[in-house]
Amino acid sequence: MKNLVKVGVLSLVLALASCKDNKADSAADKKEMLADNEKYSCPMHPEVIGKKGDTCTECGMKLTEKVVEKDDTVAVQELQIVKSKAAFSIDLILDKYIDLKNKLAADNSKAAAAASMELERAIKGAKSDVIEKELQNQYTTITKAVVEETTNIATNSGKIADQRAQFAALSQNMTYLIQMFDTDKKLYQDYCPMYNHGKNGYWISEVKDIKNPYYGAEMLTCGGISKEL
């Protein structure tokens, strides 16, 4: 077990190094791009936003106040999962989740929106009445969050960064479902240390090969296997 943990940690360290190497290739270009994307507002009219040094259209003052972007981290409720013994299959739900993951890895925002709707339909169509009565609230809490996240992914077609932020929260709730119910599927929990400053860059994969849904073609192989589920 200790050796397995060491291998897992080593894999993540190597993955982080690989990601950093990939990013270093275009570091200068990205630094210049970030500088161009920085927004500033007028000290007297904060609603007027543009590049640093631009002139306010209301009063003529220079735009000098840096606009701080909001944190797009999606909060996820922490749950202590109780295992169900019910004959309830989550295989279809997992299939739809994996399809969504692959669409994001392919940078296909429109297809990801459609896949999220399929996942939502799978959740709503599941025969959850077989689940133990004492675990119904636990199941409802998880699936209610999943439906909210899939809805947000579907309604943000064309805004793949927003879809990916929702996907991070969705992946945590899918992990809860896997903890709650048995599945015969071979699954892996992958992790990208570069996404969102390492806060929540986890996802579930059906293959050992890394195909990063948070960066797509930009850093498709960034990350590593955190553990087998």
C-alpha positions in Angstrom: 0.0 0.0 0.0 2.8 2.4 0.9 4.5 1.7 -2.4 1.2 2.4 -4.2 0.9 5.7 -2.5 4.4 6.6 -3.3 3.9 5.8 -7.0 0.7 7.9 -7.0 2.5 10.9 -5.5 5.4 10.5 -7.9 3.0 10.3 -10.9 1.4 13.6 -9.8 4.7 15.3 -9.3 5.9 14.2 -12.8 2.5 15.3 -14.2 3.0 18.7 -12.6 6.5 19.0 -14.0 5.2 18.1 -17.5 2.4 20.6 -17.3 4.8 23.3 -16.3 7.1 22.4 -19.2 4.2 22.6 -21.6 3.2 26.0 -20.3 6.7 27.3 -20.4 6.8 27.0 -24.2 4.3 29.7 -24.6 4.9 31.7 -21.3 6.0 34.9 -23.0 3.0 34.9 -25.4 0.6 34.3 -22.5 2.2 37.0 -20.3 1.7 39.5 -23.1 -1.8 38.2 -23.7 -2.6 38.6 -20.0 -1.3 42.2 -20.0 -3.5 43.0 -22.9 -6.5 41.4 -21.2 -6.1 43.4 -17.9 -9.0 45.8 -17.4 -9.0 49.2 -15.7 -11.8 51.5 -14.6 -12.2 55.2 -14.0 -11.7 56.3 -10.4 -14.9 58.5 -10.7 -16.9 56.2 -13.0 -16.2 52.5 -12.2 -18.6 51.4 -14.8 -16.3 52.7 -17.5 -13.8 49.9 -18.2 -11.0 49.6 -20.7 -7.2 49.3 -21.0 -4.8 51.1 -18.6 -4.4 54.7 -19.6 -7.5 54.9 -21.7 -9.7 58.0 -21.3 -13.0 57.9 -19.4 -15.8 58.7 -21.8 -17.7 60.4 -18.9 -15.1 62.7 -17.4 -11.9 62.4 -19.4 -9.8 61.0 -16.5 -7.4 58.2 -17.2 -8.4 54.6 -16.4 -6.1 53.7 -13.5 -8.1 51.3 -11.2 -7.4 47.7 -11.9 -10.6 45.6 -12.2 -10.4 42.5 -10.1 -12.0 39.4 -11.7 -14.4 37.4 -9.6 -13.4 33.9 -8.4 -15.2 31.4 -10.6 -14.7 28.5 -8.1 -18.0 26.6 -7.7 -18.7 25.6 -4.1 -19.3 22.0 -3.5 -21.1 20.7 -0.4 -18.9 18.3 1.6 -20.7 15.0 2.3 -20.0 12.0 4.4 -21.3 9.2 2.1 -23.1 6.2 3.5 -22.9 3.2 1.2 -26.1 1.9 -0.3 -26.9 -1.8 -0.7 -29.8 -1.2 -3.1 -29.8 -2.8 -6.6 -29.4 0.6 -8.2 -27.2 1.0 -11.3 -25.4 4.3 -12.1 -23.8 2.9 -15.2 -25.9 5.0 -17.6 -25.3 8.1 -15.6 -21.6 7.4 -15.7 -21.7 6.8 -19.4 -23.3 10.2 -19.9 -20.8 11.9 -17.6 -17.9 10.4 -19.5 -19.3 11.5 -22.8 -19.5 15.1 -21.4 -15.9 14.9 -20.1 -14.7 13.8 -23.5 -16.6 16.7 -25.2 -14.9 19.2 -23.0 -11.5 17.5 -23.6 -12.2 18.0 -27.3 -12.9 21.7 -26.7 -16.4 21.3 -28.1 -18.6 23.6 -26.0 -21.8 23.0 -28.1 -21.5 19.2 -27.9 -20.7 19.5 -24.1 -23.9 21.4 -23.6 -25.9 18.6 -25.4 -24.0 15.9 -23.5 -24.9 17.6 -20.2 -28.6 17.5 -21.1 -28.3 13.8 -21.7 -26.7 13.4 -18.3 -29.5 15.4 -16.7 -32.1 13.2 -18.4 -30.3 10.0 -17.2 -30.4 11.4 -13.6 -34.0 12.4 -13.8 -35.0 9.0 -15.4 -33.3 6.8 -12.8 -35.6 4.6 -10.7 -34.4 5.9 -7.4 -37.4 4.4 -5.4 -35.4 1.2 -4.9 -32.8 3.1 -2.7 -33.2 2.7 1.0 -35.5 5.1 2.6 -32.9 6.4 5.1 -30.6 7.2 2.1 -33.1 9.0 0.0 -32.1 12.4 1.3 -28.4 11.7 0.6 -29.2 10.7 -2.9 -31.5 13.7 -3.5 -28.8 16.1 -2.2 -26.3 14.7 -4.7 -28.5 14.5 -7.7 -30.1 17.9 -7.1 -26.6 19.4 -7.3 -25.8 17.4 -10.4 -29.0 18.7 -12.1 -28.1 22.3 -11.3 -24.6 21.8 -12.6 -25.7 20.1 -15.8 -28.3 22.8 -16.4 -25.6 25.5 -16.0 -23.3 23.6 -18.5 -26.1 23.3 -21.0 -27.1 27.0 -20.8 -23.5 28.1 -21.2 -22.9 26.8 -24.7 -20.1 28.8 -26.2 -18.6 29.7 -22.8 -16.4 26.7 -22.3 -14.5 28.2 -19.3 -17.8 28.6 -17.4 -18.8 25.0 -18.4 -15.5 23.7 -17.1 -16.0 25.5 -13.7 -19.3 23.7 -13.4 -17.8 20.4 -14.5 -15.3 20.6 -11.6 -18.2 20.7 -9.1 -20.1 18.0 -11.1 -17.1 15.7 -10.9 -17.1 15.9 -7.1 -20.8 15.0 -7.0 -20.2 12.1 -9.5 -17.5 10.8 -7.1 -20.1 10.9 -4.3 -22.4 8.7 -6.5 -19.6 6.2 -7.1 -19.0 6.1 -3.4 -22.7 5.5 -2.7 -23.3 2.8 -5.3 -21.3 -0.1 -6.7 -20.3 -0.2 -10.4 -18.4 -2.8 -12.4 -16.8 -0.1 -14.5 -13.1 0.4 -14.4 -12.7 4.1 -13.4 -9.9 6.4 -12.5 -9.9 9.7 -10.6 -7.5 12.1 -12.5 -6.1 15.4 -11.3 -4.7 18.4 -13.0 -2.6 20.5 -10.6 -2.7 23.5 -12.9 -6.4 24.0 -13.0 -7.8 26.7 -10.7 -4.6 26.9 -8.7 -4.9 23.2 -7.8 -8.2 23.7 -5.9 -10.5 21.3 -7.7 -9.0 20.0 -10.9 -10.3 16.5 -10.5 -12.3 14.4 -13.0 -13.3 10.8 -13.5 -12.0 8.8 -16.5 -12.7 5.5 -18.1 -9.1 5.2 -19.5 -5.6 5.5 -18.1 -4.6 7.9 -20.8 -4.9 11.5 -19.6 -7.2 13.7 -21.7 -7.7 16.9 -19.7 -11.2 18.3 -19.9 -10.2 21.6 -18.2 -7.6 22.6 -20.9 -8.4 20.5 -24.0 -5.9 20.9 -26.8 -4.0 23.6 -24.8 -2.7 21.0 -22.4 -4.5 17.8 -23.2 -2.1 15.4 -21.3 -1.6 17.6 -18.3 -2.3 15.7 -15.1 -2.1 12.2 -13.7 -4.1 9.4 -12.1 -4.9 10.3 -8.5 -6.4 6.9 -7.7 -8.5 4.0 -9.0 -12.1 4.2 -8.1 
